[in-house]
Amino acid sequence: MRLRFLHWFLVTAVFLGVSYVFPGITIANVWAALIAALVLGLVNTIIRPIVKFLVFPITFLTLGLFTFVINAFMVLLTSWIVPGFGVAGFWWALLLGVILSGISWLFHRLLT
C-alpha cells in the first residue's frame, strides 16, 4: 500500500515537472496534478486492460510499440476528465506517456 502512495506522488511530481518543462502540457496547480495522477491510475486500472485486449493484434504486429499509443490515449482521456490538466495534442500525450512509462519502470525496478 505504501508503494502505491509513493507511485501516486511520483506521478504527481512527474506531471508537475513535465508541465514546467514542456509547453504542450499544462497543470493548473498541485491539486490538479494529484487528481490527474489519481484519475490516470484509475483509467489505467479500469479502461486500459479492455483497450489492450481489443487491440492485441495491432500490438502484436508492432512488437509492443502500440502500447505507447494506448498510453497516449489514456493520458488524453485523463486530460479530458480532469479540469486543470491539459495536453495540447496526441504527440504531447505520447511524450508524457513515454516519460511516465520510463519513470514508472525505473521506480518499480528500484523498489520492488
C-alpha positions as CSV (number, residue, x, y, z in Angstrom):
1,M,0.0,0.0,0.0
2,R,2.9,2.3,0.8
3,L,4.3,1.8,-2.7
4,R,1.0,2.8,-4.3
5,F,1.1,6.1,-2.4
6,L,4.8,6.6,-3.4
7,H,3.9,5.9,-7.0
8,W,1.0,8.3,-6.9
9,F,3.2,11.1,-5.6
10,L,5.9,10.2,-8.1
11,V,3.4,10.5,-11.0
12,T,2.2,13.8,-9.5
13,A,5.8,15.1,-9.4
14,V,6.3,14.0,-13.0
15,F,3.2,15.9,-14.0
16,L,4.4,19.0,-12.3
17,G,7.9,18.7,-13.7
18,V,6.8,17.9,-17.2
19,S,4.3,20.8,-17.3
20,Y,7.1,23.1,-16.2
21,V,9.5,21.9,-19.0
22,F,7.2,21.3,-21.9
23,P,4.7,24.0,-23.1
24,G,2.2,21.5,-24.5
25,I,1.3,20.0,-21.1
26,T,-0.3,22.3,-18.5
27,I,-1.2,21.8,-14.9
28,A,-3.1,24.5,-13.0
29,N,-1.9,23.6,-9.5
30,V,-0.7,20.8,-7.3
31,W,-4.3,19.7,-6.6
32,A,-4.9,19.3,-10.3
33,A,-1.7,17.2,-10.5
34,L,-2.8,15.0,-7.6
35,I,-6.2,14.4,-9.1
36,A,-4.8,13.8,-12.6
37,A,-2.4,11.2,-11.2
38,L,-5.3,9.5,-9.3
39,V,-7.5,9.6,-12.4
40,L,-4.7,8.2,-14.6
41,G,-4.3,5.4,-12.2
42,L,-8.0,4.6,-12.3
43,V,-8.1,4.8,-16.1
44,N,-5.1,2.5,-16.4
45,T,-6.7,0.1,-13.9
46,I,-10.2,0.0,-15.5
47,I,-10.1,1.0,-19.2
48,R,-6.5,0.2,-20.3
49,P,-6.9,-3.6,-19.9
50,I,-10.0,-3.6,-22.1
51,V,-8.3,-1.5,-24.8
52,K,-5.2,-3.6,-24.7
53,F,-7.3,-6.8,-25.2
54,L,-9.2,-5.2,-28.1
55,V,-6.1,-4.0,-29.9
56,F,-3.9,-7.0,-29.1
57,P,-3.4,-8.0,-32.8
58,I,-2.1,-4.5,-33.6
59,T,0.1,-4.6,-30.5
60,F,1.4,-8.0,-31.6
61,L,2.2,-6.8,-35.2
62,T,4.0,-3.7,-33.9
63,L,6.0,-5.8,-31.4
64,G,4.5,-4.0,-28.5
65,L,5.1,-0.4,-29.7
66,F,1.4,0.2,-30.0
67,T,1.4,0.2,-26.2
68,F,2.8,3.7,-26.3
69,V,-0.1,4.8,-28.4
70,I,-2.5,3.2,-25.8
71,N,-0.6,5.1,-23.1
72,A,-1.1,8.4,-25.0
73,F,-4.8,7.8,-25.3
74,M,-5.1,7.1,-21.6
75,V,-3.3,10.4,-20.9
76,L,-5.6,12.2,-23.3
77,L,-8.6,10.7,-21.6
78,T,-7.3,11.8,-18.3
79,S,-6.8,15.3,-19.6
80,W,-10.4,15.3,-20.9
81,I,-11.7,14.2,-17.5
82,V,-9.6,16.4,-15.1
83,P,-10.1,20.1,-15.1
84,G,-6.8,21.9,-14.7
85,F,-4.8,19.3,-16.5
86,G,-4.3,19.9,-20.2
87,V,-2.5,18.2,-23.1
88,A,-2.2,20.1,-26.3
89,G,-2.4,17.1,-28.6
90,F,-1.6,13.5,-29.3
91,W,2.2,14.0,-29.6
92,W,2.4,15.7,-26.3
93,A,0.4,12.9,-24.8
94,L,2.7,10.4,-26.4
95,L,5.7,12.2,-24.9
96,L,4.1,12.3,-21.5
97,G,3.2,8.6,-21.8
98,V,6.8,7.6,-22.7
99,I,8.2,9.7,-19.8
100,L,5.7,8.2,-17.3
101,S,6.4,4.7,-18.6
102,G,10.1,5.1,-18.2
103,I,10.0,6.6,-14.7
104,S,7.4,4.1,-13.5
105,W,9.5,1.3,-14.8
106,L,12.6,2.7,-13.0
107,F,10.6,3.2,-9.8
108,H,9.3,-0.4,-9.8
109,R,12.8,-1.7,-10.8
110,L,14.4,0.0,-7.9
111,L,11.8,-0.5,-5.2
112,T,10.4,-4.0,-5.8
